[in-house]
Amino acid sequence: MGRDTRGATVTPAVHVDDREVGGEGLDMQSGGKTKAPKEGRKATQESHFRRLLRRWAKIWETAALAERAQIEWSSRLTRTLGRAYPQRMLIRLNSWLCESHGAAILEEVLCHEAAHLAVHILHGRDAAMHGPEWKRLVEMAGYTPRTGIHIPELVSRGASPIRYEHVCPACHAKRIAKRRQPSWRCVACRQLGLDGKLIIHRRSATSEVRDER
């Protein structure tokens, strides 16, 4: 399911806060060229998305969300369902979600990413990516604030078998990367005067698809 990019993972808010890594997400490919689903379906979905954004914006009292949020499709996302770029008011969705087997979770993923944008509107850069502020908004919209969804067919798309989990021992925020990132720090803890150093665990890839940011 940086802080310029947040997404449905692994998603939160650990280490160098995505704001500091120039838009790099956790450990999945992202961005780059985008590819829209079939035009007819695209138009229908965009209209539906706008209705959902207006509904959530009203619930969350974030009028700017409905006015400014932009949505793109990406065929470059592999094990990531979506990513949010709060400072750009941009949501990028995995093209797989426009297919029939992805439709069931599409709205949940969109809500997950839209909540990241709403948190940025309400709290700026101070809130943790999947912190209590984000969880509250997702729950207000009627969803469980989860950050991973089990989708084997996406994990099988050439994913590297090894991942490195970076965990903050103080606040337990975590990030996943393809490689060890010893320079990463927990921004939230550093702002409190702590060193923010993360503990790194080596993990085998699983079939849990996470969304980033």
Backbone as CSV, one residue per row, in Angstrom:
resi,resn,N_x,N_y,N_z,CA_x,CA_y,CA_z,C_x,C_y,C_z
1,MET,1.593,-0.941,0.000,0.000,0.000,0.000,1.481,0.875,0.000
2,GLY,10.090,10.275,-1.767,10.729,10.938,-0.759,9.933,11.815,-0.023
3,ARG,10.239,12.165,1.152,9.002,12.756,1.378,8.885,13.614,0.216
4,ASP,9.578,13.729,-0.633,8.947,14.225,-1.807,8.323,13.022,-2.415
5,THR,8.601,11.813,-2.056,7.913,10.683,-2.663,7.455,9.726,-1.601
6,ARG,6.179,9.456,-1.546,5.707,8.508,-0.577,4.775,7.532,-1.222
7,GLY,4.819,6.486,-0.847,3.986,5.567,-1.419,3.526,4.612,-0.547
8,ALA,2.394,2.955,-1.316,1.775,1.817,-0.714,2.772,0.963,-0.430
9,THR,4.841,1.099,1.120,5.751,0.446,1.702,5.974,0.687,2.583
10,VAL,6.205,0.380,2.055,7.186,0.079,2.686,7.214,1.126,3.408
11,THR,6.558,3.012,2.284,6.081,4.006,2.440,6.508,4.738,3.257
12,PRO,7.587,4.773,5.112,7.302,5.629,5.695,8.086,6.397,5.708
13,ALA,8.636,6.518,7.065,9.248,7.755,7.234,10.475,7.575,7.966
14,VAL,11.319,7.064,7.374,12.521,6.818,8.051,13.650,7.563,7.462
15,HIS,14.796,7.201,7.712,16.088,7.631,7.292,16.140,9.013,6.762
16,VAL,16.775,9.174,5.686,16.944,10.497,5.148,15.695,11.039,4.594
17,ASP,14.633,10.905,5.109,13.439,11.542,4.634,13.572,11.740,3.155
18,ASP,12.606,11.211,2.386,12.736,11.255,0.948,12.942,12.646,0.424
19,ARG,12.629,13.641,1.212,12.862,14.996,0.732,14.340,15.199,0.489
20,GLU,15.176,14.442,1.196,16.599,14.663,1.123,17.285,13.767,0.103
21,VAL,16.564,12.876,-0.510,17.206,11.996,-1.470,16.704,12.253,-2.876
22,GLY,16.208,13.433,-3.122,15.847,13.838,-4.460,14.807,12.980,-5.123
23,GLY,13.836,12.500,-4.374,12.751,11.761,-4.998,12.987,10.281,-5.107
24,GLU,14.098,9.749,-4.615,14.282,8.309,-4.686,13.393,7.663,-3.666
25,GLY,12.674,6.643,-4.097,11.791,5.953,-3.178,12.552,4.881,-2.445
26,LEU,11.852,3.934,-1.922,12.510,2.925,-1.144,13.408,2.105,-2.025
27,ASP,12.915,0.947,-2.439,13.813,0.105,-3.197,13.255,-0.265,-4.557
28,MET,12.199,0.396,-4.990,11.594,0.023,-6.256,11.859,1.058,-7.332
29,GLN,11.745,0.638,-8.585,11.855,1.579,-9.677,10.630,2.461,-9.668
30,SER,10.790,3.655,-10.193,9.643,4.532,-10.228,9.852,5.574,-11.290
31,GLY,8.841,6.399,-11.411,8.964,7.562,-12.262,9.318,7.210,-13.676
32,GLY,10.127,8.078,-14.279,10.493,7.843,-15.660,9.290,8.024,-16.556
33,LYS,9.278,7.290,-17.656,8.190,7.396,-18.601,6.907,6.861,-17.976
34,THR,5.824,7.533,-18.261,4.542,7.056,-17.782,3.721,6.576,-18.945
35,LYS,2.875,5.631,-18.647,2.061,5.049,-19.691,0.631,4.947,-19.196
36,ALA,-0.288,5.532,-19.920,-1.677,5.540,-19.487,-2.362,4.267,-19.936
37,PRO,-3.415,3.873,-19.231,-4.179,2.716,-19.672,-4.958,3.093,-20.918
38,LYS,-5.745,2.176,-21.449,-6.508,2.454,-22.649,-7.303,3.735,-22.465
39,GLU,-7.387,4.537,-23.545,-7.942,5.871,-23.431,-9.348,5.920,-22.853
40,GLY,-10.235,5.039,-23.306,-11.602,5.067,-22.793,-11.649,4.819,-21.306
41,ARG,-10.905,3.806,-20.873,-10.862,3.483,-19.459,-10.196,4.604,-18.683
42,LYS,-9.175,5.197,-19.280,-8.466,6.291,-18.617,-9.407,7.450,-18.307
43,ALA,-10.205,7.855,-19.302,-11.112,8.984,-19.103,-12.123,8.686,-18.003
44,THR,-12.654,7.470,-18.012,-13.633,7.085,-16.996,-13.000,7.083,-15.615
45,GLN,-11.790,6.529,-15.529,-11.123,6.460,-14.240,-10.744,7.839,-13.727
46,GLU,-10.284,8.714,-14.600,-9.901,10.051,-14.156,-11.088,10.796,-13.568
47,SER,-12.252,10.645,-14.203,-13.453,11.285,-13.684,-13.798,10.724,-12.301
48,HIS,-13.660,9.403,-12.163,-13.936,8.760,-10.876,-12.925,9.194,-9.829
49,PHE,-11.659,9.285,-10.220,-10.627,9.719,-9.294,-10.928,11.108,-8.748
50,ARG,-11.374,12.001,-9.629,-11.676,13.367,-9.213,-12.799,13.386,-8.179
51,ARG,-13.786,12.544,-8.384,-14.880,12.467,-7.411,-14.365,11.974,-6.059
52,LEU,-13.493,10.967,-6.107,-12.926,10.451,-4.864,-12.082,11.515,-4.159
53,LEU,-11.266,12.227,-4.919,-10.422,13.259,-4.315,-11.268,14.359,-3.683
54,ARG,-12.358,14.727,-4.351,-13.235,15.745,-3.777,-13.881,15.245,-2.480
55,ARG,-14.264,13.962,-2.486,-14.877,13.381,-1.287,-13.888,13.377,-0.130
56,TRP,-12.674,12.886,-0.390,-11.676,12.827,0.678,-11.243,14.211,1.119
57,ALA,-11.140,15.135,0.181,-10.750,16.501,0.526,-11.762,17.119,1.488
58,LYS,-13.022,16.792,1.282,-14.066,17.305,2.177,-13.945,16.674,3.560
59,ILE,-13.742,15.352,3.593,-13.596,14.652,4.870,-12.374,15.154,5.629
60,TRP,-11.282,15.364,4.898,-10.021,15.761,5.524,-9.869,17.271,5.676
61,GLU,-10.828,18.027,5.144,-10.779,19.491,5.190,-9.503,20.014,4.541
62,THR,-9.254,19.508,3.352,-8.076,19.910,2.569,-8.520,20.250,1.147
63,ALA,-9.152,21.372,0.971,-9.678,21.758,-0.340,-8.599,21.755,-1.418
64,ALA,-7.371,22.093,-1.042,-6.288,22.156,-2.022,-6.012,20.804,-2.666
65,LEU,-6.343,19.730,-1.958,-6.101,18.392,-2.504,-6.896,18.196,-3.792
66,ALA,-8.171,18.483,-3.764,-9.012,18.307,-4.947,-8.634,19.274,-6.057
67,GLU,-8.153,20.440,-5.685,-7.832,21.464,-6.683,-6.488,21.225,-7.360
68,ARG,-5.515,20.700,-6.626,-4.139,20.669,-7.123,-3.585,19.291,-7.442
69,ALA,-4.155,18.246,-6.873,-3.583,16.905,-7.058,-3.617,16.463,-8.518
70,GLN,-2.505,15.903,-8.973,-2.391,15.353,-10.322,-2.096,13.858,-10.219
71,ILE,-2.637,13.093,-11.168,-2.456,11.637,-11.146,-1.846,11.171,-12.455
72,GLU,-0.826,10.337,-12.372,-0.179,9.766,-13.553,-0.121,8.245,-13.423
73,TRP,-0.079,7.585,-14.571,0.129,6.131,-14.610,1.581,5.865,-14.996
74,SER,2.162,4.835,-14.429,3.534,4.472,-14.778,3.670,2.970,-15.001
75,SER,4.261,2.615,-16.124,4.561,1.209,-16.396,5.949,0.854,-15.883
76,ARG,6.662,1.823,-15.320,8.007,1.601,-14.811,7.997,1.114,-13.365
77,LEU,6.884,1.294,-12.682,6.797,0.786,-11.308,6.730,-0.733,-11.384
78,THR,7.535,-1.417,-10.623,7.571,-2.871,-10.694,6.893,-3.490,-9.476
79,ARG,7.503,-3.348,-8.296,6.898,-3.904,-7.090,6.250,-2.817,-6.249
80,THR,5.994,-1.671,-6.841,5.395,-0.563,-6.111,4.038,-0.242,-6.707
81,LEU,3.027,-0.181,-5.883,1.678,0.094,-6.375,1.459,1.574,-6.636
82,GLY,2.116,2.411,-5.875,1.930,3.836,-6.074,2.979,4.635,-5.343
83,ARG,3.136,5.878,-5.758,4.057,6.771,-5.079,3.429,8.144,-5.004
84,ALA,3.710,8.851,-3.932,3.195,10.201,-3.756,4.356,11.182,-3.698
85,TYR,4.183,12.317,-4.343,5.166,13.393,-4.345,4.471,14.623,-3.755
86,PRO,4.394,14.715,-2.435,3.591,15.764,-1.797,3.943,17.185,-2.226
87,GLN,5.223,17.500,-2.347,5.585,18.869,-2.690,5.159,19.236,-4.106
88,ARG,5.003,18.225,-4.952,4.551,18.464,-6.329,3.062,18.187,-6.488
89,MET,2.410,17.755,-5.418,0.990,17.402,-5.454,0.739,16.378,-6.566
90,LEU,1.602,15.366,-6.640,1.542,14.363,-7.701,1.405,12.961,-7.120
91,ILE,0.526,12.170,-7.733,0.369,10.759,-7.394,0.685,9.955,-8.635
92,ARG,1.543,8.967,-8.507,1.884,8.104,-9.633,1.435,6.686,-9.288
93,LEU,0.658,6.083,-10.176,0.091,4.760,-9.937,0.665,3.719,-10.887
94,ASN,0.824,2.513,-10.404,1.283,1.393,-11.215,0.221,1.068,-12.268
95,SER,0.629,0.978,-13.534,-0.318,0.701,-14.618,-1.053,-0.616,-14.420
96,TRP,-0.465,-1.533,-13.669,-1.113,-2.813,-13.389,-2.468,-2.615,-12.725
97,LEU,-2.612,-1.521,-11.977,-3.846,-1.271,-11.250,-5.033,-0.979,-12.153
98,CYS,-4.780,-0.613,-13.411,-5.901,-0.324,-14.315,-6.440,-1.605,-14.937
99,GLU,-5.743,-2.718,-14.730,-6.215,-3.993,-15.244,-7.281,-4.549,-14.312
100,SER,-8.062,-5.473,-14.812,-9.202,-5.975,-14.044,-8.800,-6.536,-12.693
101,HIS,-7.647,-7.238,-12.624,-7.254,-7.855,-11.367,-6.678,-6.851,-10.383
102,GLY,-6.431,-5.634,-10.846,-5.928,-4.615,-9.925,-6.993,-3.634,-9.482
103,ALA,-8.138,-3.675,-10.147,-9.192,-2.708,-9.875,-9.703,-2.780,-8.440
104,ALA,-9.671,-3.965,-7.858,-10.225,-4.149,-6.513,-9.464,-3.340,-5.466
105,ILE,-8.196,-3.084,-5.681,-7.410,-2.351,-4.688,-7.038,-0.952,-5.160
106,LEU,-7.489,-0.586,-6.359,-7.104,0.704,-6.932,-7.505,1.869,-6.033
107,GLU,-8.748,1.885,-5.564,-9.204,3.006,-4.744,-8.436,3.079,-3.434
108,GLU,-8.116,1.913,-2.866,-7.360,1.918,-1.617,-5.972,2.522,-1.819
109,VAL,-5.326,2.145,-2.921,-3.998,2.677,-3.206,-4.071,4.185,-3.438
110,LEU,-5.073,4.615,-4.200,-5.232,6.047,-4.454,-5.440,6.797,-3.142
111,CYS,-6.258,6.239,-2.255,-6.502,6.874,-0.962,-5.215,6.949,-0.156
112,HIS,-4.455,5.874,-0.177,-3.179,5.818,0.542,-2.277,6.970,0.100
113,GLU,-2.158,7.145,-1.223,-1.275,8.191,-1.746,-1.865,9.584,-1.529
114,ALA,-3.181,9.705,-1.710,-3.825,11.005,-1.514,-3.663,11.468,-0.065
115,ALA,-3.684,10.515,0.859,-3.509,10.871,2.270,-2.128,11.462,2.521
116,HIS,-1.117,10.999,1.791,0.218,11.586,1.931,0.193,13.054,1.510
117,LEU,-0.501,13.346,0.416,-0.599,14.726,-0.042,-1.348,15.580,0.968
118,ALA,-2.421,15.006,1.525,-3.222,15.740,2.504,-2.416,16.034,3.773
119,VAL,-1.610,15.060,4.189,-0.769,15.276,5.371,0.195,16.429,5.118
120,HIS,0.725,16.489,3.910,1.650,17.582,3.570,0.927,18.920,3.619
121,ILE,-0.300,18.954,3.140,-1.085,20.193,3.171,-1.348,20.625,4.609
122,LEU,-1.678,19.662,5.457,-2.053,19.965,6.834,-0.872,20.190,7.767
123,HIS,0.217,19.430,7.545,1.317,19.447,8.502,2.679,19.797,7.905
124,GLY,2.733,20.014,6.619,4.019,20.313,6.007,4.964,19.134,6.045
125,ARG,6.257,19.418,6.203,7.278,18.377,6.152,7.570,17.763,7.518
126,ASP,6.807,18.134,8.525,7.115,17.672,9.874,6.585,16.276,10.185
127,ALA,5.525,15.863,9.509,4.899,14.580,9.837,5.654,13.405,9.228
128,ALA,5.695,12.298,9.961,6.318,11.072,9.447,5.471,10.522,8.311
129,MET,6.115,9.827,7.363,5.413,9.388,6.165,4.208,8.513,6.470
130,HIS,4.359,7.512,7.283,3.232,6.665,7.663,2.958,6.808,9.156
131,GLY,3.051,8.042,9.617,2.841,8.331,11.017,1.367,8.428,11.386
132,PRO,1.075,8.827,12.616,-0.311,8.890,13.095,-1.202,9.822,12.291
133,GLU,-0.619,10.894,11.756,-1.433,11.828,10.962,-1.949,11.148,9.699
134,TRP,-1.043,10.418,9.044,-1.429,9.709,7.819,-2.426,8.593,8.140
135,LYS,-2.177,7.829,9.176,-3.060,6.729,9.547,-4.462,7.241,9.852
136,ARG,-4.540,8.351,10.525,-5.849,8.912,10.876,-6.647,9.264,9.628
137,LEU,-6.005,9.870,8.634,-6.712,10.251,7.418,-7.208,9.018,6.658
138,VAL,-6.365,8.000,6.570,-6.767,6.780,5.864,-7.970,6.145,6.556
139,GLU,-7.937,6.118,7.875,-9.066,5.549,8.625,-10.323,6.391,8.444
140,MET,-10.182,7.700,8.393,-11.334,8.576,8.180,-11.988,8.301,6.829
141,ALA,-11.184,7.874,5.860,-11.705,7.569,4.525,-12.302,6.164,4.458
142,GLY,-12.177,5.405,5.534,-12.782,4.081,5.578,-11.872,2.921,5.252
143,TYR,-10.553,3.157,5.232,-9.608,2.092,4.910,-8.701,1.786,6.097
144,THR,-8.114,0.604,6.054,-7.112,0.235,7.052,-5.769,0.814,6.608
145,PRO,-5.061,1.514,7.462,-3.793,2.141,7.064,-2.645,1.137,6.962
146,ARG,-2.721,0.255,5.994,-1.655,-0.728,5.795,-0.661,-0.207,4.770
147,THR,0.554,-0.723,4.824,1.596,-0.253,3.914,2.106,-1.337,2.982
148,GLY,1.522,-2.523,3.022,1.939,-3.592,2.126,0.760,-4.442,1.719
149,ILE,0.762,-4.899,0.477,-0.305,-5.755,-0.033,0.326,-6.954,-0.736
150,HIS,-0.163,-8.132,-0.444,0.401,-9.373,-0.984,-0.066,-9.586,-2.428
151,ILE,0.846,-9.345,-3.398,0.514,-9.520,-4.816,1.685,-10.225,-5.499
152,PRO,1.684,-11.555,-5.529,2.812,-12.327,-6.058,3.193,-11.984,-7.489
153,GLU,2.208,-11.713,-8.353,2.541,-11.491,-9.768,3.395,-10.257,-9.998
154,LEU,3.306,-9.280,-9.109,4.153,-8.108,-9.265,5.553,-8.361,-8.728
155,VAL,5.637,-9.114,-7.647,6.944,-9.399,-7.061,7.808,-10.207,-8.020
156,SER,7.175,-11.000,-8.865,7.928,-11.869,-9.763,8.540,-11.128,-10.946
157,ARG,8.269,-9.850,-11.100,8.787,-9.105,-12.232,10.236,-8.677,-12.028
158,GLY,11.105,-9.623,-11.983,12.534,-9.311,-11.955,13.035,-8.681,-10.673
159,ALA,12.369,-8.922,-9.592,12.799,-8.318,-8.345,14.081,-8.967,-7.836
160,SER,14.954,-8.153,-7.288,16.158,-8.677,-6.665,15.750,-9.469,-5.432
161,PRO,16.378,-10.637,-5.161,15.958,-11.469,-4.036,16.330,-10.917,-2.669
162,ILE,17.213,-9.930,-2.618,17.670,-9.420,-1.335,17.259,-7.959,-1.157
163,ARG,16.808,-7.654,0.038,16.470,-6.288,0.403,17.104,-5.980,1.751
164,TYR,17.360,-4.706,2.003,17.943,-4.289,3.270,16.964,-3.371,3.992
165,GLU,16.581,-3.801,5.180,15.631,-3.042,5.993,16.408,-2.139,6.945
166,HIS,16.115,-0.849,6.877,16.784,0.137,7.726,15.783,0.590,8.790
167,VAL,16.080,0.310,10.049,15.129,0.553,11.140,15.703,1.535,12.153
168,CYS,14.887,2.494,12.539,15.294,3.436,13.587,15.009,2.784,14.942
169,PRO,16.015,2.578,15.784,15.802,1.920,17.073,15.006,2.770,18.062
170,ALA,14.892,4.055,17.790,14.178,4.943,18.708,12.680,4.996,18.408
171,CYS,12.324,5.280,17.141,10.898,5.432,16.811,10.365,4.270,15.973
172,HIS,11.268,3.360,15.565,10.908,2.140,14.832,10.421,2.395,13.404
173,ALA,10.652,3.579,12.879,10.346,3.828,11.472,11.299,2.984,10.638
174,LYS,10.866,2.593,9.439,11.724,1.731,8.639,11.671,2.087,7.167
175,ARG,12.746,1.753,6.478,12.837,1.915,5.030,13.495,0.679,4.449
176,ILE,13.159,0.375,3.195,13.748,-0.774,2.509,14.571,-0.274,1.331
177,ALA,15.706,-0.897,1.108,16.556,-0.523,-0.022,17.187,-1.765,-0.638
178,LYS,17.634,-1.644,-1.887,18.302,-2.749,-2.554,19.705,-2.959,-2.008
179,ARG,20.279,-1.888,-1.457,21.641,-1.945,-0.937,21.667,-1.353,0.468
180,ARG,22.706,-1.653,1.185,22.892,-1.025,2.486,23.102,0.472,2.291
181,GLN,22.486,1.264,3.146,22.622,2.713,3.082,23.062,3.229,4.454
182,PRO,24.345,3.027,4.788,24.812,3.391,6.133,24.728,4.880,6.442
183,SER,24.619,5.713,5.425,24.561,7.157,5.673,23.143,7.636,5.996
184,TRP,22.151,6.785,5.794,20.772,7.187,6.064,20.574,7.459,7.564
185,ARG,19.728,8.415,7.854,19.391,8.752,9.227,17.889,9.002,9.346
186,CYS,17.362,8.805,10.520,15.952,9.084,10.782,15.816,10.580,11.006
187,VAL,15.179,11.244,10.074,15.044,12.700,10.143,14.240,13.135,11.367
188,ALA,13.144,12.416,11.644,12.303,12.801,12.775,13.094,12.788,14.084
189,CYS,13.921,11.759,14.263,14.702,11.662,15.494,15.829,12.694,15.534
190,ARG,16.407,12.972,14.388,17.461,13.987,14.355,16.901,15.349,14.738
191,GLN,15.655,15.611,14.344,15.030,16.879,14.703,14.799,16.987,16.208
192,LEU,14.783,15.835,16.888,14.615,15.820,18.341,15.954,15.820,19.065
193,GLY,17.035,15.907,18.300,18.359,15.956,18.910,19.059,14.622,19.023
194,LEU,18.458,13.552,18.487,19.088,12.233,18.526,19.969,12.044,17.291
195,ASP,20.816,11.006,17.309,21.712,10.842,16.168,20.988,10.261,14.953
196,GLY,19.863,9.579,15.168,19.069,9.084,14.042,19.681,7.924,13.279
197,LYS,20.719,7.302,13.820,21.368,6.201,13.122,20.442,5.003,13.023
198,LEU,20.453,4.337,11.865,19.557,3.220,11.622,20.266,1.874,11.740
199,ILE,19.517,0.876,12.155,20.017,-0.498,12.213,19.630,-1.175,10.901
200,ILE,20.558,-1.865,10.260,20.310,-2.467,8.951,20.172,-3.983,9.074
201,HIS,19.066,-4.514,8.513,18.831,-5.951,8.501,18.759,-6.431,7.060
202,ARG,19.386,-7.551,6.770,19.329,-8.138,5.435,18.102,-9.046,5.354
203,ARG,17.266,-8.835,4.350,16.039,-9.611,4.209,15.949,-10.234,2.817
204,SER,15.292,-11.369,2.729,14.979,-11.964,1.429,13.703,-11.331,0.920
205,ALA,13.598,-11.172,-0.401,12.406,-10.572,-0.982,11.206,-11.462,-0.726
206,THR,10.057,-10.850,-0.494,8.819,-11.590,-0.281,7.824,-11.159,-1.332
207,SER,6.632,-11.712,-1.250,5.615,-11.358,-2.224,4.724,-10.238,-1.725
208,GLU,5.224,-9.464,-0.793,4.442,-8.340,-0.322,4.804,-7.111,-1.129
209,VAL,3.845,-6.571,-1.830,4.085,-5.366,-2.606,3.805,-4.168,-1.725
210,ARG,4.734,-3.305,-1.674,4.580,-2.131,-0.827,4.503,-0.880,-1.683
211,ASP,3.838,0.111,-1.128,3.817,1.346,-1.866,4.780,2.281,-1.207
212,GLU,5.308,3.268,-1.911,6.408,4.025,-1.375,6.085,5.456,-1.000
213,ARG,6.735,5.976,-0.871,7.294,7.083,-0.768,8.021,7.597,-0.243
